[in-house]
Amino acid sequence: MKRSGVLPWLTLLAWPLHVHSAWDVDALMKSLARHEGGRARFVETKTIALLDKPVVSSGELRYQPPARLEKRTLKPKPELMVLDGDTLLLERGKQKFQVRLAEQPEALAFVDSLRGTLSGDRATLEKSYKLRLDGNEQRWTLDLLPNDPRIAAFVLRITFGGANSQVEWIRYLQADGDSSTMTIEPVEAR
């Protein structure tokens, strides 16, 4: 009889420890915020309704928290995209485009989804998206669902998947049915 009375007390003593270590959006954001950036290889597969087969591209990513992201596509054709602060630069062959994100609120919301997730900036994400986290620290997915109709007109959902503090893949589902999935593999510093 005395033994059975001890078990509930032990359970109650352990309970606050379990609550403290709960896996939730705040825990994920703190984990992502600790990531120091770096280099990664990517493979991106785009499914476009007008095309018979998916378009596959690959290249390298560089991220410097909190606001600089470089995507250098090597195959099938060279392309460079650089997000630096409020500026988006695109280079395709001899063509160069530069956009101030403050002048393009829908583009800024898209960019913020990426940089906000990579830097663990929940406040930035929640300006434009409802967040839904599934899984645990070892294997998680974070859905970003637009809460602004202007953004929802372009994208239905952005999903990030990863393990611990590492984003391993990103999937975009556009409002027109097209989609894109990018897998990311870190490159060790030399």
Protein Blocks (a to p, Z undefined) as FASTA:
>chain_A
ZZmmmmmmmmmmmmmmmmmmpccfklmmmmmmmpggdadddddddddfkbmbdcdddddd
ddddfkbccdddfbfbdcddddehjaccddehjbccdddfklmmmlmmmmmmmmmmmnop
aklmmmmpccddedjfklccdddddfbfklmmmpmbdcdddehjbcfbdcdddfkopacd
ddddddddZZ
